[in-house]
Amino acid sequence: MTARPQTFALYFGNRGFFPEKLIAGARAELTARLRELGYGTLQMDESVTRFGAVEGTEDGLKYARFLEAHRGQFDGVLLCLPNFGDETGAIAALRDCGVPILVHAYPDEPDRMGFADRRDAFCGKFSVMDVFCQYGLPFTTFQPHVVAPASATFAEHVHRFAAVCRVVNRMRRMTVGAVGARTTAFKTVRFDELTLQRYGITTEAFDLSDVFQRVRAVPAGGAALAAKEARLRSYTNWDGVPPEKLAMLAKLGVVLDDLVTECRLDGLALRCWIEIEKELGVSPCVLISELNDRGVVCACELDVCNAVPMFALALASQRPATCLDWNNNYGDDPEKCILFHCGPVPQGLMTAKGQVIDHPMFAKALGAGCGWGCNVGRIAPTPLTFASSKTADGKLWCYLGEGEFTADRIADDFFGCAGVARIANLQTVLEYVGREGYRHHVGVTAGHVAAAVREAFGTYLGYELKNL
């Protein structure tokens, strides 16, 4: 997701009543451990303050100047307490850091509890958290309360915090493209642009008539078109697809890519029917699939409010996200359902390459041959995280949960790309979705990343959040 490794600025707290000798060991250990876990680090030079740690306001201001001098070079701050630490220095140092903060405290060892070795970071962590709360400075902490850097638990904390940083730092300023107007039949995807803007999410709107003009202007022998055709050919199976339909999809793909580049879009929501099928004679499902597969989130049916959590899910998991329908029961199992969509599921979430077909819904409505581009297959078994959002009363509301895609069979003649999802308390989830006025769509990614997304949404981005 970034050109450089994710990097954390390291902060070390100190209080003189407690053993200062622990600072040097923490500086060396934490740097080496984070490098081992695949992250970069920034540290203020040890000579700037006593022991290279922060104690009191003056030290805190020195650290704040250090961060300002390296603005843009770090993704988050790891606040480490090798001993009790100093809360006054911490707030002076970090109140304007502008990135997520992970508060970490070293554990004491049962056989090293004498005055020369006892850390009391367990207690000091409360003081730092208390003062941050008083100043309204958001921070992150995970359970257990104290953890040794050498432990597997610390590695889990850091990886989760890295996901929080990816989500927060990218979504504070997100731009999503709305390609086409909302179709009258889909009032469920209505949203408020101004509410999204209050959360730093800009909507750029594009008229489909302009898209169609640009598609028809794509030069037949151009390099961009040839590259797009080659990409699509290698991406999925095209057996039986008329060559002119592949060519038209490639042209539309070039135009969508140009919109992403020109407006620096982080994601898209596309009015995928029925004008595209009428005017161009293709269905854009496979293009949505391919965009999602390479990390440009794209929601179907102009669902801008699902493009937003899809972006968060993809950032957190570093895997593709997709937009699916809450679509079918799975027999009489109350904790299973079929999640489905026509063909926009990225190949990275499928059991194998899909097969492009003529979309049967459009074949029925408009006649055969106008819906080529539906990429069908099955979703691979995997843990999953799901989320959706809506705008209401001037706020951005979200729900978030986890489950798994199973290996349960879906009938061969089941149209589209689908998977069986097992979700604990599914019936409660479904009732909540319906009663609270969320759309029939849900964003999904592989892996369990709800904890990181929850922390990003609730602590830093200010979304109204329901955990399911």
Summary of the structure (lengths in Angstrom):
residues: 468
radius of gyration: 25.2
end to end distance: 27.7
largest distance: 83.4
contacts: 1673
relative contact order: 0.10
helix: 40%
strand: 24%
